[in-house]
């Protein structure tokens, strides 16, 4: 009788699903004003439109409208096979219930969530991985040891995040949330998040924006701001530099780079689906940084134009052209090789690549 009961229980056990997925993206990128000699550079990169990655998603139906969730995601460079650090850029688990979703672990932060879901640069790929200035406003885009609660009520979606530094010298405590509304082609949202450095000082960030889709057209606009407390320690400054630096995040460098205590960015873009296979996109960003010292004052303009052609639902080919210009006596572009300022004030970039999703 016990064996029969066990068999019956096994037959009615909740279903579990394990999904393996990934993106492999490789591109050739050409830029000018690179390195200390401001020369042109042509290189293969491991991700042009998207960073190459693979992941495992697990869901288990627990019954009663409840589901257990696991997400693991590793990022890599298709050009040389090197992997990201940490190995899993996302590593979290949680529960989906009729009252919302609670997840714990390393996750996307609320700033990245609201922009990506609401007014990302391109409708067919949220960002151009080789050139995405707005990510420099997202406080690293992810956070460790995070608790996130997400709830949806019809067209309204909201989320709250919280994490502790757990004694890390670089800090890591965060608090934030967002709310968005999406219906009939329109989407709008606003989000806030802060990050506490090891010294107890904070950087506070918020964003707001929206998008509209009608027929083959996609329009979007947004605003983001970072504001930093005074009196950061050298360790704090290193963390801030990691948030703000990098060519894909804007390319700022020079003595005025970390003198700034405030950055803001305006974005506007459009997309047009010429055919079911061909998508065109144009995006413009204008950034400004300021601080107590005049050396901090600088402006930047970023423009990216992209064309994406889908050979199939999984494989596409793309071409992208971008232009960066900086103004300010104490800032310059940084070299892609070592992220050190090289004195240049402008840069052209061209990226041609192929992407496959499985």
C-alpha positions, 0 to 999 in steps of 0.5 A: 500500500505504501509503494502504491501511495508513493507511485501516486505521489510521484505521478502527481508531483509538480512539474519542473522545467530546466532551460539552457539558453544563450547568445553568441555575438562576435564583431569587428570594431574600428575606432580612431583616437585610441591609445596614447598616440591617438591612432586608429584601431581595428579589432575583433570584439566578443560582443557588438550588439549583445555580450555573448552569454549563456544561462540556465533558468529553472522553474518548478510548479509548486501548486497553488499559483506558486513557482520556484525560480532559479537564474544563472547567467555567465558572460563571455567574450566570443573572440578569445573565450575568456569569461566574466568575473564573477563567473556568474553575472546573475545568480539568484533564486526565488518564489513567484506567488499570486502576491508578487515575486521575491528573489535573492542573490546577484541580480539586475538593479532597479535602474537597469530594470526600469530603463530596459523594460520601458525606454531602452535604446533599441526595441530588438536589442536593449543596448548596443553592447559595444557602445552604451553610454547610458549604462554608466548611469546605472550604478553597475547595473547589478548588485550582490546579495540583493533581495528584490520584490516585484509585483504586477497589477494590470498595466502597472509593474513595481519593484523594490530592492535592498542589499547589505554591504556585509562588511565589504571595504568597497561598500555595497548596501543599496536601496531602491525601487521603480514603478512603470506603466505600459499599455496600448504601445505606451510605456513610462516609468521612474526609478531611484537607487542609492549605493553606500560606499565603504566609508558610509558616503553614498551615490544617489541615482534616479531615472525617468522616461518613456517610449511609444510604439506604433506600427513600424515606429518606436520612439523613446526618451529618458533622463538619468542623474547621479549625485555623489556625497562629498568626502569620498575616500580613495577606495570609494573613488575607485568604486565610483570610477568603475561605475562611470568609466569605460568607453562603452559607458561614455569614454570620459577621462582626464583630471576632471573625471572623478572631480565631478560629483554630479552627472546627468544625461538626456536621451532620445531615440527612434527606431523603424522596422523597414521590413520584418527582417530589417530594423533601423535605429538612431539614438542620441545622448547628451551628458553633463558633469559638474562639481565644486571644482571648475575642472569637473565641468564637462559635456559630452554628446553621443550618437549611434546609428544601427541597422539589424537584418534578421536571417532567421528568428535566431541569427541576425547581422548588424552594422553600427556607427557611433560618434563621441564628442567631449567638451571641457578643459580637463576631460578627454577620451580614454584609451580602450586598451587601458582606460587612461585619458589620451587627450582626444576630444572626439572619436568615430566608431564602426561595428559590424557583427553577427549574432546567434541566439539559442 
